[in-house]
Amino acid sequence: MTAVKVTVLGSGTSTGVPVIGCDCEVCHSQQPENNRSRASLLLNHAGRNIVIDTAPEFRLQMLRARVKTLAAVLYTHIHADHCHGFDDLRMFAFRDKDTSIPCYMHTDFIAAFKQRFSYAFDSRTQYYGTLPQIDLQPLPDKPFTVAGLQVEGVRLPHGAVMTSAFRMGKFAYATDFKTFAPELIANWKDKIDTMVISGVRFRPHKTHSSVQESVAILQALNVRRGFISHLSHEVDYHKHRRELPAGINFSYDGLSFVV
């Protein structure tokens, strides 16, 4: 696989950090690594950009990463913190009215997504503004190619829904899940060099993996370089990173590396 540049656009959980009205030390931190927008990821492969999820801060994330064109969008699921930047995709239509961006999500989510953003899909709403020019497609059950990258999507439990995690060659991204099935551990073991994985906090959570649980998954997969993301304000980047094993660190907004 040709080298891929990965940029963590957003490293925060659903509240973002700082959290509205919170006076904790992390929310008042002046360290940029503790300032977290909602979760989104950018992949640049051979000059083509793919994003995973469109967070509520998607406009700011695109500006910061200086993205001018977009080849595709992959959605993990449609919780608000992962898709409510959808409308900002219309900016790419301003630049090229003939462009239709393929957007992939699991078939379970398509009807609800179209209802949530009905103005973009239902002409009866009589919305006359510029619309996001997208081609919404069901996520294939088998590995498929997006902008020259082969993508494998797998399903992970996240409360009442199943989210999609993605592996592209030796890189993987998994967010908003509680556990990895033993079969997936066996299938992905020794196949991943670098992984960004969610771990919302140190305390247990009903629907999310904790930092410790995500560390255990990275170790079970034998990942050489792991970054824990989707972090809450309970995680202080500079204080708590010292507690992580070698080869594992916390992610932060703007973190970039090549795989």
Secondary structure, 3 states (H helix, E strand, C coil): CCCEEEEEEECECCCCECCCCCCCCCCCCCCHHHCECECEEEEEECCEEEEECCCCCHHHHHHHHCCCCCCEEECCCCCHHHHCCHHHHHHHHHHCCCCCEEEEECHHHHHHHHHHCHHHCCHHHCCCCCCCCEEEEECCCCCEEECCEEEEEEEEEECCEEEEEEEECCEEEECCCCCCCHHHHHHHCCCCCEEEEECCCCCCCCCCCCHHHHHHHHHHHCCCEEEEECECCCCCHHHHHHHCCCCEEECCCCCEEEC
